[in-house]
Amino acid sequence: MAPGKIAVSADGISAGIEKRPILHSITLPLAAGRWTSIVGPNGAGKSTLLKVLAGLLPAQRGQVTLAGRALQEWPARERACQMAWLGQNEAAADDLTVLDVALLGRLPHQGWLQPPSAADHAAAEAALRQTQAWDWRERPLGQLSGGERQRVLLARALAVNAPVLLMDEPLANLDPPHQADWLLLVRSLVAQGCTVVSVLHELSMALQADDVAVLAGGRLLHHGAARHSATHRALEAVFDQRIAIHCVQDQWLALPRMHAPELAL
Ligand SMILES: Nc1ncnc2c1ncn2[C@@H]1O[C@H](COP(=O)(O)OP(=O)(O)OP(=O)(O)O)[C@@H](O)[C@H]1O
């Protein structure tokens, strides 16, 4: 990871749900203006970690800081302007129109009981256009396909215009062209100075990030640059050597090994 300002940091985080411990002593400083992918097997604790980073689940030990200040010390509205969230399988009011869903992203910017301003409408429109969802603006969310819905929820997160964007499986249900669009979008946000943190199962997409954090069993096993061989070895190991990382036309790709390692010649 390149040295620099830290946007969000997990410092010695342990967390669980009810009495079940899930995360164990995770320290993960996330550099500002970079994109970090969090990867690992099912049940590794990726979504739980993202929720703790977002302040949606309290840590039992340790603390999360946002721009150097403990998360719980931020006034809720200010914090919501600083950090946008796209959750996994998010419930959203299905009878709201697409435009109204995108406008929900502007709530932290609005005064108490104030209607959305012209600036809020402009931000919601820009976000819906970025995810190519503007044409559906008058349709109820509940009438959209899985991928269309995901693009609207992504627009809601983009409409916040936050410097930090946390996304849990943002590519769920997206077809390949829209996955490519998401990649370009993230790259352009990062070029503008945003910090992006995404939980991804698509390892070849995760390897397009600047940095990769590898989790298993609620512990951080590795955190390093996506292009470094140590990161590739950590990924191959955490997935039991069932994938191999290759460089194809200057891009790192994770491909399944067609035989279990013990069967390989
Ligand atoms: N509400 C809950 N109550 C109890 N245990 C939970 C709850 N949510 C998650 N867990 C457990 O916490 C562990 C980590 O779950 P988490 O969703 O963070 O994993 P993940 O790495 O995001 O997994 P996946 O790749 O399958 O989405 C899992 O063992 C899961 O069963």
The ligand as an ORCA input file, in Angstrom:
! r2SCAN-3c Opt
* xyz 0 1
  N     -27.028    -11.947     11.444
  C     -26.112    -12.878     11.710
  N     -26.224    -13.670     12.809
  C     -25.293    -14.616     13.095
  N     -24.193    -14.831     12.338
  C     -24.027    -14.078     11.250
  C     -24.965    -13.063     10.877
  N     -24.529    -12.469      9.746
  C     -23.380    -13.101      9.424
  N     -23.080    -14.062     10.315
  C     -21.925    -14.970     10.285
  O     -20.750    -14.203     10.303
  C     -19.748    -14.785      9.484
  C     -19.239    -13.714      8.517
  O     -20.320    -13.320      7.672
  P     -20.102    -12.231      6.537
  O     -21.425    -12.004      5.906
  O     -19.376    -11.069      7.108
  O     -19.120    -13.019      5.561
  P     -18.664    -12.683      4.078
  O     -17.182    -12.859      4.046
  O     -19.187    -11.378      3.641
  O     -19.373    -13.885      3.324
  P     -19.943    -14.064      1.805
  O     -18.760    -14.074      0.901
  O     -20.571    -15.415      1.879
  O     -20.921    -12.959      1.528
  C     -20.384    -15.978      8.801
  O     -19.968    -17.151      9.461
  C     -21.873    -15.763      8.979
  O     -22.555    -17.001      9.098
*
